[in-house]
Amino acid sequence: MARKVKIRRVVDGDSVEVKYAGWFSFLRRPFPVRLYGIDAPELAQPYGREAREQLASLVRRGGIRMDTMATDRYGRTVGLLYPARRGREPINVAMVRSGMAYWYRRYGGRDLGFPEAEAEAISKRRGVWKDGRRARRPWDHRADLRRARERRRWRRRLLTRLVIAGVVLVILAAVVLARAWLG
């Protein structure tokens, strides 16, 4: 069942901060929501800021309802956002249709209209599809960042070990020279 929510902040193209609407809503805390079934470019990527602006424009148009689907590994609510007027497609699908988000097939959503929305965005070259299929997918971008971070960690560890080995060699050389000189 969809509940009315107030969007407090649009974080990026696939995340918002919401608060439940209604009586005693002032007592409730805002909480993060990850939009179900989509993955938008990161803010540092091409189209990242445009995706956030597109989502902001879609949620700004009036009341919003949210269906909670799950909780992700970071503790965020994963949800479907709908315009308050019934009969409209989910905002999640509208983001894919606009070309400002990818359908995240891994998590499903085939029955919600994601495949048709993505096919339309590709055929009309909207958003991330303007340049054909050369746009960097957000999950690949994040994987590259993780690999680069791991390479930096590995290099730091190697450098630390080399410095320690060098210091040990200098100390051993000093001990050997001191014994030879005194001996």
Summary of the structure (lengths in Angstrom):
residues: 183
radius of gyration: 25.4
end to end distance: 87.9
largest distance: 94.7
contacts: 514
relative contact order: 0.13
helix: 49%
strand: 22%
